């Protein structure tokens, strides 16, 4: 019933002139904007018909419901898809359905028509064709190319008919599409083609934008590297178009007075891969043109608030009683638009300004521009697109108009003003007709998947950073470098063919498949020694070549996200058949307000660093449970997931109590990253059972105790000095061993592991990893990468061995191992549940 109540509320506000329908719909924050907007538009179109039906059936008298609610209910009952509500409302409407249907039938007989559309007023019937406008799709050249998009759609069964040459070419059958005749980055489809659930739309590769709305940015045509202002920017399609034309180079200042619309715009720009923007919730009229930050602004796009009379679904007959009010409103709007236009021309460096509206009224269009030119003699109009079929009204024929009849678009107006001092230095030529499509993006057909986000710590490094020749020989049971192992035959591990055994995968709740052995990038954070960035990027290839394609990082792991981004970019530009990557990053905010803007900004930063257009997985960490604002952050993250910016939403170091609290709020959690090893088995107490019951995977770190669970430390004296515990991981997990049972008991564990390792011809690290991988709720184990430091890649073969189907721990192995672990202290009693070690 929420749909009908909200639609009725917006209908009433629109009739009272409290705002344009589109603005009111967006501001409503309704879950399904598309559904709400369609219902309102259709109800408005049939408004007079519905009123007559309601009056004839005496519905208001019998039901006591208000007229606006009655309209939307009757529309869906008689003309729409059927009522989408249940309970008493549906019972009430079904009780009166026969009387309503009879009233509709009488109207058709009286007017001698057979269709619902035949009942519409003459003006509405003329606009009906406009309701069947083509579906326009702008290719987002920040992420892909027109050619790749066309190829992708052809593989999906669409038929590409080439570039249109006349208006009739835009009359298309289902599954047919063309390139627009005027805008080369615009594809045109049949009216009912729906892309809202399509991968290309959700990934930001295409923007659903009417052709007329594409004209302002296209005609302004700001060059890469320049400074641009989008004066009234929300909801953001024109801003994303400007950024694409600018190739994300330069600076795009975007202003809007409506905070809610600006938040929606921020999400859109994030999805579109825009990085050059600077958004501000500010009235453009209050922006100081002479501020030093605007000294380089040369281009301005001004699309101010207007009557919206060009929007097909908002048109309708205006009663004589309303005409006076509408004229007063148009006069007020025109005054505001002229102030905005004059203000825009005050910026000292401005060369060109595009003024546009989605209005059909002369008062908001030609009259505003004429008044502006009279008050700003230093500017002149630029003639636009000589081949465009509809011109501005006399004498402003250098401007463009658009309409359903002549251009197959919504009604629109565009004028391009140029500073006269700039214009006289060269021949005054039409604005650029065609801008070549960008070829810098990720193609829809590329094998490279976009990574995601993951948080907190992946300390699980089985080998350490400090070069140690003696240790090299005993490092995790391997005596050769990775390069030698790669060249060697599969006999390195008797009975196992590592090359022929693909790395096993696990599917998370949202459908993302990740390797069960993940490459942890915690070690590049700086606490494991200096890292050579170039070598780190180079070292990642060895992991991918081995089939280990899932990388775990965080926004607090120093340069981890940037290093992944450089590697990701190299993969995409190499032209080679690179396996798809999966990237998990972590969002670890500082304590403070968790409004949507804060969350979006953090994700945008990660996406920019990682050079991705969608986050595969965001793992959220929170430092203090007493501060309940983590629920606010997770609410925003869940919304962003629904909007397609995040594929998987996950947690890091959350305990079972908080995990249950979050899932009870309806937030879908894919995984929880926790410490889990033979030393630390706290997840067994409560976490495992809850995760199994709720389809949540555990991703574990610390599984190799920072490298302590290896042959290197078997039979060795207890390390205590800083020289011996030379990394953050070694120090951390040595403290954990002390709490667990001490060095002597740890030696007993290493003996049991080494015995099993000899039995299976593998390393201690492989046995320790396999033990955790076999736990029922564990989806994957994160093993630290030695990227950019000595020994990079040495442990890859051990990782492959640990997840090989040939490595199966026997009952004898498990009995020997658990005979030791049962003698240890209970870390749950000492520390608490998972993640409690990070919280006081």
ZADRENRO-296398 format. One record per residue (C-alpha): x, y, z. Coordinates in steps of 0.2 Angstrom, whole numbers, padded with zeros to 4 digits, always signed. Each point is the difference from the previous one (the first is absolute). Example, Ala and Ser with C-alpha at 12.3 -4.5 7.8 and 13.67 -1.06 7.14 Angstrom:
2
+0062-0022+0039/+0006+0017-0003/
//
This chain:
840
+0000+0000+0000/+0015+0011+0002/+0001+0003-0019/-0018+0007-0001/+0002+0011+0015/+0016+0007-0006/-0007+0003-0017/-0016+0008+0006/+0011+0012+0011/+0011+0005-0014/-0015+0002-0012/-0008+0012+0013/+0016+0010+0002/+0003+0001-0019/-0018+0007-0002/+0003+0013+0013/+0016+0005-0010/+0011-0005+0015/+0013-0007-0012/+0003-0009-0016/-0005-0018+0000/+0017-0007-0004/+0008+0010+0014/-0014-0005+0012/+0003-0018-0005/+0018+0000+0003/-0001+0009+0016/-0012-0013+0007/+0014-0013+0002/-0013-0013-0005/+0008-0017-0003/-0006-0002-0018/+0002+0017-0008/-0004-0007-0017/-0016-0008+0005/-0006+0015+0010/+0004+0012-0014/-0009-0010-0013/-0016-0002+0010/-0001+0019+0003/+0003+0004-0018/-0013-0012-0006/-0012+0006+0013/+0003+0018-0005/-0003-0004-0018/-0017-0007+0003/-0004+0012+0015/-0016+0007-0008/-0006-0017-0005/+0003-0008+0017/-0010+0015+0008/-0015-0003-0011/+0001-0019+0004/+0001+0003+0019/-0014+0013+0000/-0011-0012-0011/+0003-0015+0012/-0002+0011+0015/+0016-0008+0007/+0005+0014+0012/-0018+0000+0008/+0001-0019+0003/+0018-0001+0005/+0004+0016+0008/+0018+0000-0008/+0008+0016-0006/-0001+0004-0019/+0019-0002-0003/+0001-0017+0008/-0016-0005-0010/+0008+0005-0016/+0015-0011+0001/-0009-0014+0007/-0013+0001-0014/+0013+0002-0013/+0009-0016+0005/-0016-0009+0002/-0007+0004-0017/+0014+0005-0011/+0016-0005+0008/+0008-0017+0005/-0013-0003+0013/+0000+0005+0018/+0017-0004+0009/-0006+0001+0017/-0009-0012+0012/-0011+0000+0015/-0014+0012+0003/+0004+0012-0014/-0001-0013-0013/-0016-0007+0007/-0007+0017+0000/+0004+0003-0018/-0005-0017-0006/-0017+0003+0008/-0003+0015-0011/+0009-0007-0016/-0016-0005-0009/-0007+0018+0002/+0016+0008-0005/+0002-0011-0016/-0018+0004-0005/+0004+0018+0002/+0015-0002-0012/-0010-0010-0012/-0014+0014-0001/+0013+0013-0003/+0007-0010-0015/-0017-0003-0007/-0005+0019+0002/+0016+0006-0009/+0000-0014-0013/+0017-0006+0004/+0007-0018+0003/+0016+0004+0010/+0004+0009+0016/+0011+0012-0010/-0015+0005-0010/-0007+0008+0015/+0014+0012+0002/-0002+0019-0004/+0006+0005-0018/+0016+0008+0006/+0004-0016+0011/-0003-0011-0015/+0012+0011-0011/+0013-0003+0014/-0003-0019+0001/+0012-0003-0014/+0013+0009+0011/-0003-0012+0014/+0007-0013-0012/+0017+0009-0003/+0015-0011-0004/+0011-0006+0014/+0016+0010-0001/+0015-0008+0008/+0016+0011+0002/+0016-0010+0000/+0011+0005+0014/+0017+0002-0008/+0009+0001+0017/-0003-0019+0001/-0002-0007-0017/-0002+0004-0019/-0014+0001-0011/+0007-0014-0010/+0002-0012+0015/-0017+0004+0006/-0008-0004-0017/+0010-0016-0001/-0006-0005+0018/-0018+0004-0005/+0001-0010-0016/+0006-0015+0010/-0015+0002+0011/-0012-0002-0015/-0002+0018-0005/+0000+0005-0019/+0011+0015-0004/-0006+0009-0016/+0014+0013-0001/-0001+0019+0002/-0017+0008-0003/-0001+0012-0015/-0018+0007+0003/-0013+0002+0013/-0010-0015-0006/+0015-0011+0003/-0004+0002+0019/-0016-0010-0002/+0007-0017+0006/-0006-0017+0003/+0004-0009+0016/+0018-0006+0002/+0005+0012-0015/+0011+0015+0003/+0010+0014-0009/+0013+0013+0003/-0008+0017+0001/+0002+0011-0015/+0006+0015+0009/+0009-0006+0016/+0012-0014-0003/+0001-0006+0018/-0019-0002+0000/-0009-0017-0004/-0018-0001-0003/-0012-0014+0004/-0019-0004-0001/-0010+0009+0013/-0003-0015+0011/+0018-0005+0001/+0004-0001+0019/+0018+0001+0006/-0003+0004+0018/+0005-0017+0005/+0013-0002-0013/+0019-0003+0004/+0006+0014-0010/-0012+0012+0009/+0004-0006+0017/+0019+0000-0004/-0001+0018-0006/+0005-0004-0018/-0016+0007-0007/-0011+0015+0006/-0018+0001-0003/-0003+0018-0006/-0011+0008-0013/+0008+0006-0016/-0005+0018+0004/+0008-0001+0017/+0016-0005-0008/+0001+0016-0010/+0007+0012+0013/+0016-0009+0004/+0002-0005-0018/-0001+0018-0006/+0010+0007+0014/+0014-0012-0005/+0013+0005+0014/+0017-0007-0004/+0010-0012+0011/+0009+0009+0014/-0011+0016+0001/-0011+0006+0015/-0018-0001-0002/-0016+0005+0010/-0016-0010+0000/-0011+0013+0009/-0016-0009+0004/+0007-0018-0002/-0011-0013+0009/-0005-0013-0004/+0017-0002-0010/-0002-0007-0017/+0007+0016-0008/+0014+0001+0012/+0005-0018-0004/-0001+0005-0018/+0011+0015+0002/+0013-0011+0010/+0000-0013-0015/+0004+0014-0012/+0013+0007+0011/+0008-0018+0002/-0001+0002+0018/+0014+0013-0001/-0002+0018+0007/-0012+0005+0013/-0019-0001+0000/-0009+0011+0013/-0018-0006+0002/-0013+0010+0010/-0017-0004+0006/-0011+0007+0014/-0009-0016+0004/+0010-0011+0011/-0010-0016-0003/+0002+0002-0019/+0018+0004+0002/+0002-0017+0010/-0008-0009-0014/+0011+0009-0013/+0016-0006+0010/-0006-0018-0001/-0003+0002-0019/+0017+0008-0003/+0009-0014+0011/-0008-0013-0011/+0005+0009-0016/+0018+0001+0005/+0001+0019+0001/+0015+0006+0010/+0002+0018-0005/-0015+0007+0009/-0001+0011+0015/-0018+0000+0007/-0007+0014+0010/-0017+0001+0009/-0002+0019-0004/-0010+0012-0009/+0009+0005-0016/-0006+0018+0001/+0010+0001+0017/+0016-0007-0008/+0013+0014-0001/+0006+0002-0019/+0015+0009+0006/+0006-0013+0012/+0018-0006-0005/-0006-0018-0001/-0010+0005-0016/+0013+0010-0009/+0003-0014-0013/-0019-0003-0003/-0003+0002-0018/-0015-0011-0003/-0017+0000+0009/-0015-0011-0003/-0016+0008+0007/-0016-0010+0000/-0010+0009+0014/-0017-0005+0007/-0014+0002-0012/-0018-0004-0003/+0004-0017-0007/-0013+0003-0013/+0010-0010-0013/+0000-0016+0010/-0013-0010-0009/-0008-0009+0015/-0002+0017+0009/-0010+0009-0014/-0019+0001+0001/-0014+0012-0003/+0001+0015+0011/-0017+0006+0006/-0005+0018-0002/+0000+0002+0019/+0019-0005+0001/+0006+0010-0015/+0002+0016+0010/+0010-0010+0013/+0011-0008-0013/+0004+0017-0008/+0005+0007+0017/+0011-0016+0003/+0008+0002-0017/+0004+0018+0003/+0008-0005+0017/+0010-0014-0008/+0006+0011-0015/+0006+0013+0013/+0009-0013+0009/+0008-0007-0016/+0005+0017-0006/+0009+0003+0017/+0009-0016-0002/+0005+0003-0018/+0007+0018+0005/+0009-0007+0015/+0008-0014-0011/+0007+0014-0012/+0009+0009+0015/+0013-0013+0001/+0016+0009-0007/+0007-0014-0010/-0016-0007-0007/+0001-0003-0019/-0016-0010-0004/-0016-0003+0010/-0014-0012-0005/-0017+0005+0006/-0014-0014-0001/-0017-0004+0006/-0012-0014-0001/-0014+0013-0004/-0010+0004-0015/-0004+0017+0005/+0007+0016-0008/+0000+0009+0017/+0013-0013+0006/+0010-0001-0015/+0002+0013-0014/-0006+0014+0011/+0013-0004+0014/+0014-0001-0013/-0005+0016-0008/-0001+0010+0016/+0017-0008+0005/+0009+0006-0016/-0007+0017+0002/+0007+0001+0017/+0017-0008-0005/+0005+0007-0016/+0017-0008+0001/-0008-0017-0005/-0008-0006-0015/-0009-0016-0006/+0009-0014-0009/-0010-0008-0014/-0003-0019+0004/-0001-0015-0010/-0006+0006-0017/-0008-0017-0004/-0011+0000+0016/-0018-0001-0006/-0007+0013+0013/+0006+0017+0003/-0003+0013+0013/-0014+0012-0002/+0003+0015-0011/+0011+0010+0001/+0011-0013+0011/+0002-0013-0014/+0018-0003+0005/-0008-0009+0016/-0007-0017-0001/-0017-0007+0005/-0005-0018+0002/-0017-0008+0000/-0009-0017-0002/-0006+0004-0017/+0016+0007-0008/+0014-0008+0009/-0008-0015+0009/+0006+0006+0017/-0008+0009+0015/-0002+0019-0003/+0016+0009+0003/+0009+0016-0004/+0019+0004-0001/+0010+0016-0003/+0019+0002+0000/+0007+0017+0005/+0018+0004-0004/+0010+0015+0006/+0001+0012-0014/+0018+0004+0002/+0004-0018-0002/-0012-0002-0015/+0006+0014-0011/+0018-0007+0000/-0006-0014-0011/-0013-0004-0012/-0016-0003+0009/-0003-0018-0004/-0014-0012+0006/+0004-0009+0016/+0009-0016-0002/-0011-0013-0008/+0008-0016+0004/+0012-0005+0014/+0009-0016-0003/-0004-0013+0013/+0013-0003+0014/+0009-0016-0002/+0008-0001+0018/-0013-0011+0009/-0003-0017+0005/-0010-0009-0014/-0016-0010+0005/+0007-0015-0008/+0017+0000+0009/+0005-0015+0011/+0005+0012+0014/-0013+0001+0014/-0001+0015+0011/+0007-0002+0017/-0009+0003+0016/+0004+0006+0018/+0006-0009+0015/+0005+0007+0017/+0011-0002+0016/+0015-0012+0001/+0007-0015-0011/+0015-0003+0011/+0000-0018-0006/+0018+0000-0006/+0008-0017+0000/+0017+0007-0005/+0009+0015+0007/+0008+0015-0009/+0017+0000+0007/+0012-0009-0011/+0007-0016+0009/+0011-0012-0010/-0002-0013+0013/-0018+0002+0002/-0002-0001-0019/+0005-0018+0000/-0014-0004+0012/-0013+0012-0005/-0016-0009+0001/+0008-0016-0006/+0005+0007-0017/+0018+0001-0006/-0002+0008-0016/-0006+0017-0006/-0017+0002-0008/+0008+0002-0017/+0009-0016+0001/-0016-0009+0007/-0010+0007-0015/+0013-0007-0012/+0000-0016+0009/-0011-0015-0004/-0015-0004+0011/+0012-0013+0009/+0004+0013+0012/-0014-0007+0009/-0002-0018-0003/-0017-0006-0005/-0006+0018-0003/-0001+0010-0016/-0002+0018+0006/-0001+0007-0018/-0015-0011-0003/-0009+0003+0016/-0009+0017-0001/-0001+0010+0016/-0017-0004+0008/-0012+0014+0001/-0014+0005+0011/-0016+0010-0004/-0005+0014+0011/-0018+0005+0004/+0000+0013-0014/+0007-0012-0013/+0018+0005+0000/+0012-0015-0002/+0016+0002+0009/+0015-0012+0002/+0000-0009+0017/+0018+0005+0001/+0001+0019+0000/+0015+0011-0002/+0002+0012+0015/+0008+0017-0003/+0002+0004+0018/+0019-0001-0001/+0001+0015-0012/-0007+0012+0014/+0018+0004+0006/+0001-0010+0016/+0009-0014-0009/+0013+0010-0007/+0003+0012-0015/-0010-0005-0016/+0006+0003-0018/-0017+0005-0008/+0006-0005-0018/+0006-0017+0006/-0015-0002+0010/-0011+0002-0016/+0011-0011-0010/+0000-0014+0014/-0019-0001-0001/+0001-0008-0017/+0007-0016+0007/-0015-0002+0012/-0012+0002-0015/+0010-0012-0011/-0002-0013+0014/-0019+0003+0000/+0000+0010+0016/-0011+0014-0006/-0008+0007+0015/+0009+0014+0010/-0005+0007+0017/+0005+0018+0005/-0007+0014+0010/-0001+0019-0001/+0012+0000+0015/+0013-0011-0007/+0012+0013-0006/+0001-0001-0019/-0008-0016-0002/-0015+0006-0010/+0011+0011-0011/+0011-0015-0004/-0015-0011-0004/-0006+0014-0011/+0016+0001-0010/+0000-0018-0003/-0018+0000-0004/+0003+0014-0013/+0015-0010-0008/-0011-0015-0002/-0014+0009-0008/+0012+0009-0012/+0011-0015-0004/-0011-0007-0013/+0004-0017+0007/-0012-0014+0006/+0001+0004+0018/-0011-0010+0012/-0013+0010+0009/+0006+0008+0016/-0010+0002+0016/+0004+0014+0012/-0006+0001+0018/+0003+0016+0009/-0004+0006+0018/-0008+0016+0005/+0007+0005+0017/-0007+0017+0005/+0006+0010+0014/-0013+0003+0014/-0012+0014-0005/-0016+0004-0009/-0005-0013-0013/-0011+0009-0012/-0002-0006-0018/+0012+0013-0006/+0014-0006+0011/-0002-0018-0006/-0002+0004-0018/+0016+0011+0001/+0010-0015+0007/-0006-0012-0013/+0004+0012-0014/+0017+0002+0007/+0003-0019+0000/-0008-0002-0017/+0012+0014-0007/+0015-0009+0008/-0004-0017-0006/-0005+0007-0017/-0017-0010+0000/-0018+0006-0004/-0008-0012+0013/+0006-0007+0016/-0001-0019+0000/+0000-0001+0019/+0000+0013+0014/+0005-0007+0017/-0005+0012+0014/+0009+0002+0016/-0005+0011+0015/+0011+0003+0015/-0013+0004+0014/-0016-0010+0002/-0006+0013+0013/-0001+0013-0015/-0015-0007-0009/+0003+0010-0015/+0007-0015-0008/-0018-0005-0004/-0002+0017-0009/+0015-0004-0011/-0006-0018-0004/-0017+0007-0004/+0008+0011-0013/+0012-0014-0006/-0016-0011-0003/-0008+0014-0010/+0015+0002-0011/+0000-0019-0002/-0018+0001-0006/+0005+0014-0012/+0013-0011-0008/+0016+0008+0007/+0005-0014+0011/-0003-0019-0004/+0004-0008+0017/-0002+0009+0016/+0010-0008+0014/+0008+0003+0017/+0017-0002+0008/+0002-0004+0019/-0018+0001+0005/-0005-0011+0014/-0015-0012-0001/-0012+0011+0011/+0003+0015-0012/-0001-0011-0016/-0017-0006+0006/-0006+0018+0004/+0005+0005-0018/-0008-0014-0009/-0016+0002+0010/-0001+0017-0008/-0002-0008-0017/+0018+0004-0005/+0007-0014-0010/+0018-0004+0005/+0010-0011-0011/+0015-0004+0011/+0009+0005+0016/+0019+0001+0000/+0007-0007+0017/+0015-0007+0007/+0000-0019+0000/+0014-0012+0001/+0006-0016+0010/+0005+0013+0013/-0016+0010+0000/-0016-0010-0002/-0012+0013+0008/-0011-0001-0015/-0005-0018+0005/-0009+0006+0016/-0014+0010-0008/+0005+0008-0017/+0000-0016-0010/-0017-0006+0004/-0008+0018-0003/+0009+0001-0017/-0005-0017-0006/-0018+0004+0005/+0000+0017-0010/+0010-0004-0015/+0015+0011+0005/+0017-0006-0004/+0015+0002+0011/+0016+0007-0008/+0014-0003+0012/+0017+0009+0003/+0013-0005+0012/-0002-0018-0005/+0019-0001-0001/+0004+0010+0015/+0009+0013-0009/+0012-0013-0007/+0004-0009+0017/-0010-0015-0005/+0014-0007-0011/+0015-0011+0001/+0011+0015+0002/-0004+0001+0019/-0001-0019+0003/+0013-0004+0014/+0005+0018+0001/+0003+0010+0016/-0014+0012+0005/+0001+0016-0009/-0002+0015+0011/+0011+0014-0006/-0005+0014-0013/+0013-0007-0011/-0008-0017+0000/-0018+0006-0001/+0004+0013-0014/-0017+0002-0008/-0017+0006+0008/-0008-0017-0004/+0014-0010+0009/-0002+0010+0015/-0019+0000+0000/-0001-0019-0002/+0014-0004+0012/-0010+0009+0013/-0015-0011-0005/+0010-0016+0002/+0005+0006+0017/-0018+0002+0005/-0005-0016-0008/+0013-0011+0009/+0018+0005-0002/+0014-0004-0011/+0002-0018+0007/-0017-0005-0005/+0002+0009-0016/+0015-0011-0004/-0011-0016+0003/-0012+0007-0012/+0014+0003-0013/+0006-0018+0002/-0018-0007-0003/-0001+0011-0015/+0017-0005-0007/-0005-0018+0002/-0016+0002-0010/+0010+0011-0013/+0013-0014-0003/-0015-0012-0002/-0007+0010-0014/+0016+0006-0007/-0004+0019+0003/+0004+0014+0012/-0005+0004+0018/-0009+0015-0007/-0010-0010-0013/-0006-0012+0014/-0005+0015+0012/-0009+0009-0015/-0009-0016-0005/-0006-0003+0018/-0009+0017+0000/-0006-0002-0018/-0009-0016+0005/-0010+0009+0014/-0019+0000-0005/-0003+0019+0000/+0017+0005-0008/-0001+0007-0018/+0018+0005-0002/+0017+0003+0008/+0010+0016-0002/+0018-0003-0002/+0012+0015+0000/+0009+0005-0016/+0018+0005+0001/-0003+0013-0014/+0015+0011-0004/+0012-0008+0013/+0013-0014+0000/-0008-0017-0002/-0016+0006-0009/-0009-0015-0007/+0010-0014+0010/-0016-0007+0009/-0011-0001-0016/+0003-0018-0002/-0004-0003+0019/-0017+0009-0003/-0004-0010-0015/+0004-0016+0009/-0011+0005+0015/-0015+0001-0010/+0003-0014-0012/-0013-0014+0000/+0014-0013+0003/+0004+0007+0017/-0012-0008+0012/+0004+0000+0019/-0003-0017+0007/-0008-0005+0016/+0018-0004+0007/+0006+0018-0005/-0015+0008+0008/+0001-0010+0016/+0019+0004+0002/-0003+0019-0003/-0015+0001+0012/+0009-0010+0013/+0011+0016+0002/-0013+0013-0003/-0011-0007+0014/+0013+0004+0012/+0000+0018-0004/-0009+0014+0009/-0018+0006-0005/+0003+0016-0010/-0018+0004+0000/+0000+0001+0019/+0016+0010+0000/-0003+0012-0014/-0019-0002-0005/-0008-0003-0017/+0007+0003-0017/+0007+0018-0002/-0001+0004+0019/+0019+0002+0000/-0002+0016-0010/-0012+0008+0013/+0002+0004+0018/
//
